[in-house]
Amino acid sequence: MAPYLLGLRLDGRRVLVVGGGHVAQRRIPAMLAAGASVTLVSPSVTPALDDLIAAGRVTWESRPYQVGDCDGAWLVHTCTDQRDVNTAVAAEAEAKRIWCVRADDKDASAAWTPAGGRVGEVSVAVTAGGDPRRAAGIRDAVVGALRDGTVDARRHRTKPVGVALIGGGPGDPGLITVRGRQLLAQADVVVADRLAPRALLDELSPDVELIDAAKVPYGRSLSQDKINEVLVERAREGKFVVRLKGGDPFVFGRGGEEAIACARAGIPVVVVPGVSSAVAVPASAGVPVTHRGVSQDFHVVSVHVPPGDPRSTVDWPALARSRGTLVLLMAVERIADIADTLLKEGRSPETPAMVVQDGTLPTQRAVSATLSTVAERVAAVGVRPPAIAIIGEVVRVGQEIEMVRAERIP
């Protein structure tokens, strides 16, 4: 018959474990995590159990099992390598109406230890007819789905409140963080950027309100003031609001402005960092932004205004003098001005350059050039935003990696 599953609250309750081998080594930490007072009866123990005993977390009776050891226990685990001992322990427990788990015989065991896992406040316990490997496999699948948010976790008594500013990563939906995906699955309202991983939005429950906060260059856009207003209004209605952004919310994502707006309104805010496209996109194109002996520093620059614009705060002469890698965001339509400025300020015309469009996505493509030819190459092949420009000797490192890889592939 199917077992009746029950969550035991063992805080302060005595649990007896007979046998000090690897089975006990696996099970005792979970009992301690539940607050149990563990007594271990065994002539010898594993080194890991010895550490727990030395730390005073387990009471060790260094001897064989004796009748009477079950007295006062709420739960018994017997896991010796001697069947007759396990049978005797189970018989004593049964006579005293104490639940006993036998590690050596699932059919003779009064109770089974489920494969367990925990994600936040959710505990998962799986039994599979006494098959521990199958139970562990199912447990891993469920725990993994809870962690990445693919299992709906929105319907519960308590839920997050306020606003979560979540970095969705550079574009590939698989690059959002586990925490980001968990919170996204619990959202009542999602305010999404144009560069946020759109595939994740298809997984939202139908009752989630989706607000498009796209800022299309030279096209439709939702003003930052309006975005701030929406975040505050929906949160004040008692809804959990997720602001989903591309990259990281605090790296050219205006997340700081949104956090300030919420703080002024008394709305709690949690910030979930994201994988920034500034490092992820070069990596996806095989280019390390730093490399020993080549580049000890890299500079991430937002080129939403060109060099020489009064609104620019970028020290272009200093960047031209630097030997570090330049990673330029929002630079495609100003690449000619950028290249001219760097050349004028002393950067070598032969400096390697690369522009990567749609980084981390199936449509990714990369254009290689030099600083003197990059503007012409970008125009010739029709590169369009979103794209990231990489300028520096590390581009050659990426090319070397690709050459070595090609030589090794049959």
C-alpha positions in Angstrom: 0.0 0.0 0.0 1.1 3.6 -0.6 2.8 5.2 2.4 1.1 8.1 4.3 3.5 11.0 4.0 4.0 13.2 7.0 6.3 16.1 7.8 7.9 15.4 11.2 8.8 18.4 13.4 11.8 16.9 15.3 13.0 20.1 17.1 14.3 18.9 20.5 13.0 15.3 20.1 15.3 12.3 20.5 16.2 10.3 17.4 18.1 7.1 17.6 20.5 6.1 14.8 22.1 2.6 15.0 25.1 2.2 12.7 27.8 4.7 12.0 28.5 4.1 8.3 27.8 6.1 5.1 24.0 5.7 5.3 24.0 7.4 8.7 26.5 10.0 7.4 23.9 11.0 4.7 20.8 11.0 7.0 22.0 12.5 10.3 22.7 16.0 8.8 19.1 16.3 7.7 17.9 15.3 11.2 20.1 17.9 12.8 18.8 20.5 10.3 15.3 19.6 11.6 16.5 20.3 15.2 16.5 16.6 16.3 18.6 15.5 19.3 20.5 12.6 17.7 21.9 9.7 19.6 24.2 7.5 17.6 25.0 3.9 18.7 27.9 2.3 16.8 31.3 0.8 17.7 32.8 3.0 14.9 31.9 6.0 12.8 32.9 7.7 9.6 35.3 10.7 9.7 32.4 13.0 8.7 30.3 11.8 11.7 33.3 12.1 13.9 33.4 15.8 13.1 29.7 16.2 14.1 30.4 14.3 17.3 33.5 16.4 18.1 31.4 19.5 17.6 28.9 18.3 20.2 26.1 18.0 17.7 25.6 14.2 18.0 25.7 12.1 21.2 27.8 9.0 20.4 27.5 5.7 22.3 30.6 3.9 21.2 29.4 0.3 21.4 27.0 -2.2 19.8 23.3 -1.9 20.0 21.6 -3.0 23.2 18.0 -3.7 24.0 16.6 -0.6 25.6 18.4 1.9 23.3 15.0 2.8 21.7 13.7 4.1 25.0 12.7 7.7 24.8 13.1 8.0 21.0 10.5 9.5 18.8 12.1 8.0 15.7 14.6 5.2 15.0 16.9 4.7 12.0 18.8 1.4 11.9 21.5 1.2 9.2 24.1 -1.3 10.3 25.7 -3.8 7.9 24.3 -6.7 10.0 20.8 -7.8 9.1 20.2 -9.5 12.5 21.0 -6.3 14.4 18.7 -4.3 12.1 15.9 -6.8 12.7 16.4 -6.6 16.5 16.3 -2.8 16.5 13.2 -2.8 14.3 11.5 -5.3 16.6 12.2 -3.3 19.7 10.9 -0.2 18.1 7.8 -1.9 16.8 7.0 -3.3 20.3 7.4 0.2 21.8 5.3 1.8 19.0 8.2 3.9 17.7 8.5 4.5 13.9 11.6 2.7 12.6 13.4 3.1 9.3 15.4 0.1 8.1 18.0 0.9 5.5 18.6 -2.7 4.5 15.1 -3.9 3.8 12.4 -1.6 2.4 9.7 -4.3 2.7 10.4 -4.9 6.4 10.7 -1.2 7.2 7.9 0.4 9.1 8.8 3.8 7.5 10.7 5.0 4.5 13.0 8.0 4.3 11.9 10.1 1.3 14.3 11.8 -1.0 14.0 15.3 0.3 14.9 18.8 -0.9 14.1 22.4 0.1 13.7 25.6 -1.9 12.9 28.6 0.3 10.0 27.6 2.5 9.0 24.7 0.2 10.0 21.2 1.3 9.8 18.4 -1.2 9.7 14.7 -0.2 9.5 11.9 -2.7 9.0 8.1 -2.2 9.0 5.8 -5.2 7.9 2.4 -3.9 11.1 2.2 -1.8 13.4 2.8 -4.8 15.8 5.5 -3.5 17.5 6.2 -6.8 14.2 6.8 -8.6 12.9 9.0 -5.7 16.1 11.1 -5.8 15.8 11.6 -9.6 12.2 12.8 -9.2 13.2 15.0 -6.3 16.0 16.6 -8.3 13.6 17.4 -11.1 11.0 19.0 -8.8 13.6 21.0 -6.8 15.2 22.2 -10.0 11.8 23.3 -11.4 11.1 25.2 -8.2 14.5 26.9 -8.2 14.3 28.1 -11.8 10.6 29.1 -11.5 9.2 26.7 -14.1 6.9 25.3 -11.5 4.2 27.9 -10.6 4.8 29.2 -7.1 2.4 32.1 -7.2 -0.5 30.6 -5.3 0.4 30.6 -1.6 -0.6 32.4 1.6 2.4 34.7 1.7 4.1 36.2 -1.4 6.7 38.8 -2.1 5.6 42.4 -1.8 6.8 45.6 -3.4 9.0 45.7 -6.5 11.8 43.4 -7.7 14.3 44.9 -10.1 15.6 41.9 -12.0 18.4 41.7 -14.4 17.3 39.3 -17.2 20.8 38.8 -18.7 22.1 39.5 -22.2 19.3 37.9 -24.2 19.4 34.1 -23.9 16.6 33.2 -21.5 18.8 30.5 -19.9 21.1 33.2 -18.6 18.7 34.8 -16.1 19.7 34.0 -12.5 17.9 31.3 -10.5 16.7 34.0 -8.0 15.4 36.2 -10.9 13.4 33.4 -12.4 11.9 32.4 -9.0 10.7 35.9 -8.4 9.4 36.3 -12.0 7.3 33.2 -11.5 5.6 34.9 -8.5 4.9 38.3 -10.2 1.4 39.8 -10.4 2.7 42.5 -12.7 5.7 42.4 -15.1 7.1 45.7 -16.5 9.5 44.5 -19.3 12.2 46.2 -21.2 12.7 45.8 -25.0 16.1 44.0 -24.3 14.7 41.7 -21.6 14.6 38.0 -22.6 11.2 37.9 -24.3 11.0 34.1 -24.3 10.5 34.2 -20.5 7.4 36.3 -20.9 5.7 33.4 -22.7 6.0 31.3 -19.5 4.0 33.8 -17.4 0.6 32.8 -16.1 -2.3 34.3 -18.2 -3.5 36.4 -15.2 -0.1 38.3 -15.0 -0.4 41.9 -16.2 2.4 42.5 -18.7 3.4 46.1 -19.3 5.7 46.9 -22.2 8.3 49.5 -21.2 10.2 49.3 -24.4 12.5 52.2 -25.3 12.9 51.8 -29.0 15.7 54.0 -30.4 14.1 56.9 -32.3 10.7 55.1 -31.9 8.0 54.3 -29.4 9.0 54.5 -25.8 7.6 54.7 -22.3 9.2 57.6 -20.3 11.2 56.8 -17.2 8.9 58.9 -15.1 5.9 56.9 -16.4 7.8 53.6 -15.6 8.5 54.8 -12.1 4.8 55.8 -11.7 3.6 52.4 -12.8 5.9 50.5 -10.4 4.7 52.6 -7.5 1.0 52.5 -8.4 0.8 48.7 -8.9 2.8 48.0 -5.7 0.5 50.3 -3.7 -2.4 48.1 -5.0 -0.8 45.2 -3.1 0.6 43.6 -6.2 4.0 42.1 -6.5 5.8 43.9 -9.4 8.7 42.7 -11.3 10.7 45.1 -13.4 12.4 42.9 -15.9 15.5 44.4 -17.6 18.1 43.2 -20.0 21.6 42.7 -18.6 22.0 44.0 -15.0 19.5 46.6 -13.6 22.4 48.7 -12.2 24.6 48.7 -15.3 23.2 51.3 -17.6 19.8 50.0 -16.7 18.4 53.1 -14.8 17.6 50.7 -12.0 19.0 53.2 -9.5 16.4 55.8 -10.5 13.6 53.2 -10.1 14.9 52.1 -6.7 15.0 55.8 -5.6 11.4 56.3 -6.8 10.1 53.3 -4.9 12.1 54.2 -1.8 10.6 57.7 -1.8 7.1 56.2 -2.1 7.8 53.7 0.8 7.7 50.7 -1.5 10.1 47.9 -0.6 12.6 47.0 -3.3 14.7 44.0 -3.9 17.5 44.1 -6.6 18.4 40.9 -8.3 21.7 41.3 -10.3 21.9 40.0 -13.8 24.6 38.9 -16.2 25.7 42.1 -17.9 25.9 42.1 -21.6 29.2 44.0 -21.2 31.0 40.8 -20.4 28.6 38.1 -21.6 28.4 39.2 -25.2 32.2 39.4 -25.7 32.4 35.9 -24.0 29.7 34.5 -26.3 31.8 35.7 -29.3 34.9 34.0 -27.8 36.6 37.2 -26.6 37.8 37.5 -23.0 37.6 41.1 -21.9 40.8 40.6 -19.9 43.8 38.3 -20.6 47.1 37.9 -18.8 49.8 39.8 -20.5 47.4 41.5 -22.8 44.8 43.5 -20.9 44.6 44.1 -17.1 41.6 46.3 -17.2 38.5 46.9 -19.2 36.2 49.9 -19.5 32.4 49.7 -20.1 31.1 52.8 -21.8 27.5 53.8 -22.7 27.6 55.8 -25.9 24.1 57.0 -25.9 25.6 60.4 -26.8 28.6 60.7 -29.1 32.1 62.0 -28.2 32.2 65.7 -28.0 28.5 66.0 -27.0 28.1 68.4 -24.0 26.1 65.8 -22.2 28.9 63.2 -22.4 30.8 62.5 -19.2 33.3 60.1 -20.8 37.0 60.9 -20.8 37.7 59.8 -24.4 41.3 61.0 -24.4 42.0 58.8 -21.3 40.4 55.8 -23.0 42.5 56.4 -26.1 45.6 56.3 -24.0 44.6 53.2 -22.1 45.8 49.8 -23.1 42.8 48.2 -21.6 39.8 46.7 -23.4 36.9 49.1 -24.4 33.4 47.6 -24.3 31.0 50.0 -25.9 27.2 49.8 -25.5 24.8 51.6 -27.7 27.6 52.4 -30.0 26.6 51.1 -33.4 25.1 54.3 -34.8 28.0 56.3 -33.5 30.9 53.9 -34.3 32.4 56.3 -36.9 32.6 59.2 -34.4 34.0 56.9 -31.7 36.7 55.5 -34.0 37.7 59.0 -35.3 37.9 60.3 -31.7 40.1 57.4 -30.5 42.4 57.7 -33.5 42.7 61.4 -33.1 43.6 61.0 -29.4 46.4 58.5 -30.2 44.9 55.0 -30.3 46.6 52.9 -33.0 44.7 52.5 -36.3 45.6 48.7 -36.2 43.9 48.2 -32.8 41.6 45.1 -33.3 37.9 45.7 -33.1 34.8 43.6 -33.1 31.1 44.4 -33.2 28.7 41.7 -32.0 25.0 41.9 -32.8 22.3 39.9 -30.9 24.8 38.5 -28.5 23.9 35.1 -26.9 20.9 34.7 -29.2 20.6 32.3 -32.1 20.8 35.3 -34.5 24.2 36.4 -33.1 26.8 37.5 -35.6 30.2 39.2 -35.2 32.1 41.5 -37.5 35.9 41.8 -37.0 37.9 44.8 -38.2 40.5 47.3 -37.0 39.8 50.7 -35.4 40.5 52.3 -38.7 38.1 50.1 -40.7 35.4 49.2 -38.1 32.9 51.9 -39.2 33.2 50.9 -42.8 32.7 47.2 -42.0 29.7 47.8 -39.8 28.0 49.9 -42.5 28.9 47.3 -45.2 27.3 44.3 -43.5 24.4 46.3 -42.0 24.9 45.7 -38.3 21.9 47.0 -36.3 21.3 47.4 -32.5 21.4 45.7 -30.1 25.1 45.3 -30.6 28.2 45.7 -28.6 31.6 47.0 -29.8 34.9 45.5 -28.4 38.1 47.4 -29.0 41.5 46.1 -27.9 44.1 43.4 -28.2 41.8 40.9 -26.6 40.0 40.6 -29.9 43.1 38.9 -31.3 43.0 36.5 -28.3 39.5 35.5 -29.3 40.6 34.9 -32.8 43.5 32.8 -31.6 41.1 30.7 -29.5 38.9 30.1 -32.6 42.0 29.2 -34.8 43.2 26.6 -32.2 39.7 25.2 -31.9 39.4 24.9 -35.6 42.7 23.1 -35.9 41.7 20.6 -33.2 38.3 19.7 -34.7 38.7 16.8 -37.2 
